[in-house]
Amino acid sequence: MKIICIGRNYADHIKELDNAKPTDPVIFLKPDTAILLKKQPFFIPEFSNEVHHEVELLVRINRIGKHIDQKFAHKYYDEIGLGIDFTARDLQTELKEKGLPWEKAKAFDGSAVIGNFIDKEQFTDINNIEFSLKKNGKTIQNGNSMLMMWKIDALIEYISKYFTLKIGDIIFTGTPAGVGSVKADDVLTGYIGKTEMFSIKVK
């Protein structure tokens, strides 16, 4: 399986990092070795002094598809989840300044938290899903899928122009504003609505 991530999909997050607003979705990949194993803590890598949390809605693909039209995209997933795209922000900034790819800052071991999934039929509107992240019991990120610049079905159409989507692939759909650094002993808990989707400790 592959992990396909979308950058700069929320206007408020683009503003907080002073990035340019893209005309198309920004895509990068994480390998399966980036997945943080269940019930394991997240270890801050030794090559970064500024690792940021980025909470994101996830989509798990349930059938093979290529060049998927947006009007049929809903047939290619039946679950919505929540996760974290951990980012070595200091390293990413350095790479961006040099015009280099982000993978070292975004795709390192343990950088992809994949929490629980919920059947999409439980949502009245896929484009109105509230989600949040708490750090040590305090809410630090709030998001809603209605604020995505490219909604889920539009992302599937766009991604499938370039990559064949396969069963088990996971799309990280982008993070809202509120990203920030983590430190040892932090506890990060993610929610869709009021339902806890994951809880991890930082070491």
C-alpha positions in Angstrom: 0.0 0.0 0.0 1.0 3.6 -0.4 0.3 6.7 1.6 -0.6 9.8 -0.5 -0.5 13.1 1.3 -2.0 16.4 0.3 -0.3 19.7 1.3 -1.8 23.1 1.5 -5.4 22.1 1.4 -6.7 24.6 4.0 -6.3 28.3 3.5 -5.7 29.1 7.2 -2.8 26.6 7.3 -1.3 28.1 4.1 -1.4 31.5 5.8 0.1 30.4 9.1 3.2 29.0 7.3 3.3 31.9 4.8 3.1 29.6 1.8 1.9 30.4 -1.6 -1.6 29.3 -2.4 -1.4 26.4 -5.0 -3.4 26.2 -8.2 -3.5 22.4 -8.0 -3.3 20.0 -5.0 0.2 19.5 -3.6 1.0 15.8 -3.5 3.8 13.9 -1.7 4.1 10.3 -0.7 5.1 8.4 2.5 6.3 4.8 2.4 4.7 2.1 4.5 7.6 2.3 6.8 6.4 5.7 7.9 3.4 4.1 9.6 3.6 4.4 13.4 2.8 0.9 14.7 -0.3 0.6 16.9 0.2 1.2 20.6 3.7 2.4 20.0 4.9 5.9 21.1 6.2 8.4 18.6 10.0 9.0 19.0 11.3 12.4 18.0 14.0 11.7 15.4 17.5 12.8 16.3 17.9 14.8 13.1 15.2 17.4 14.0 14.8 19.9 16.7 11.3 21.0 15.6 8.8 18.2 14.8 5.3 19.5 14.2 1.9 17.7 14.5 -0.5 18.0 11.6 -3.9 16.3 12.2 -5.7 15.2 9.1 -8.8 13.3 7.9 -7.9 10.0 6.2 -9.5 8.1 3.3 -8.9 4.4 2.8 -9.3 3.2 -0.8 -11.4 0.1 -1.2 -11.0 -0.7 -5.0 -8.5 -0.3 -7.8 -9.0 2.8 -9.9 -7.2 5.1 -12.5 -8.5 8.3 -14.1 -11.5 8.3 -11.7 -14.2 10.9 -12.5 -15.2 13.0 -9.5 -18.8 11.9 -9.8 -17.8 8.3 -9.3 -15.1 8.9 -6.6 -17.4 8.1 -3.8 -17.5 4.5 -4.9 -13.8 4.1 -4.2 -13.9 4.5 -0.4 -16.3 3.6 2.4 -14.4 4.7 5.5 -13.0 8.0 6.9 -10.3 8.0 9.5 -8.0 10.4 11.4 -4.2 10.6 11.6 -1.2 12.7 12.0 1.4 13.8 9.5 4.5 14.4 11.6 6.8 16.9 10.0 10.4 17.8 10.8 9.7 21.5 10.2 13.3 22.7 10.5 14.4 20.1 8.0 11.5 20.8 5.6 12.3 24.6 5.7 15.9 23.8 4.8 14.8 21.5 1.9 12.3 24.0 0.6 14.9 26.8 0.6 17.1 24.6 -1.6 14.3 23.6 -3.9 14.6 20.0 -2.8 11.9 17.3 -2.2 10.3 17.1 1.3 10.6 13.3 1.9 13.3 13.4 4.5 11.1 15.8 6.6 7.8 14.1 5.9 8.3 10.4 5.2 10.7 9.3 8.0 9.9 6.2 10.1 6.9 6.7 12.4 5.8 9.9 10.7 2.4 8.7 9.8 -0.1 8.1 12.6 -3.1 6.1 11.3 -6.0 6.0 13.8 -9.3 4.3 13.7 -11.8 4.5 10.8 -15.5 5.2 10.7 -18.0 3.9 8.1 -18.8 6.9 5.9 -22.5 6.1 6.0 -22.4 7.4 9.6 -21.8 10.9 8.3 -24.7 12.9 7.0 -22.3 14.9 4.8 -18.7 13.9 4.0 -18.0 17.6 3.2 -18.9 18.6 6.8 -16.9 16.5 9.1 -15.5 18.2 12.3 -12.2 16.9 13.7 -9.7 18.0 16.3 -6.4 17.3 18.0 -5.7 17.7 21.7 -2.2 17.9 23.3 -2.1 17.1 26.9 -5.9 17.6 27.1 -5.9 21.0 25.4 -7.4 21.4 22.0 -4.7 22.7 19.6 -6.2 22.0 16.1 -9.8 22.2 14.9 -10.8 21.4 11.4 -13.8 20.7 9.2 -13.8 19.1 5.8 -16.0 21.9 4.4 -13.0 24.1 4.6 -10.9 21.9 2.3 -9.8 23.8 -0.9 -10.2 20.4 -2.7 -12.8 18.1 -1.2 -12.3 14.4 -0.9 -13.9 13.3 -4.2 -12.0 16.0 -6.1 -8.8 14.8 -4.5 -9.4 11.2 -5.7 -10.1 12.4 -9.2 -6.9 14.5 -9.2 -4.6 11.9 -7.6 -5.8 9.1 -9.9 -4.6 11.0 -12.9 -1.1 10.4 -11.8 -1.2 7.3 -9.5 -3.3 4.1 -9.8 -5.2 3.8 -6.6 -5.1 0.3 -5.0 -7.0 -1.4 -2.2 -5.6 -0.3 1.1 -4.0 2.9 -0.1 -4.6 5.8 2.3 -5.0 9.5 1.5 -4.0 12.1 4.1 -6.2 15.0 3.0 -4.4 18.0 4.5 -4.2 19.8 7.8 -5.9 22.9 9.1 -4.2 25.7 11.0 -2.8 25.2 14.5 0.2 23.0 13.7 3.0 23.2 16.3 5.9 21.4 17.8 5.8 18.4 20.0 8.1 17.4 22.9 8.9 14.3 25.0 6.0 13.2 27.2 3.3 15.0 25.2 0.1 13.0 24.7 -1.7 13.6 21.4 -5.4 12.6 21.1 -7.4 12.9 17.9 -11.1 13.2 17.5 -13.7 13.1 14.8 -16.6 14.9 16.4 -16.5 13.6 20.0 -15.2 10.2 19.0 -11.6 9.4 20.0 -9.7 8.1 17.0 -6.2 7.7 18.4 -4.0 8.6 21.4 -0.3 8.5 21.3 2.6 9.5 23.6 5.7 11.4 22.4 9.1 10.3 23.5 
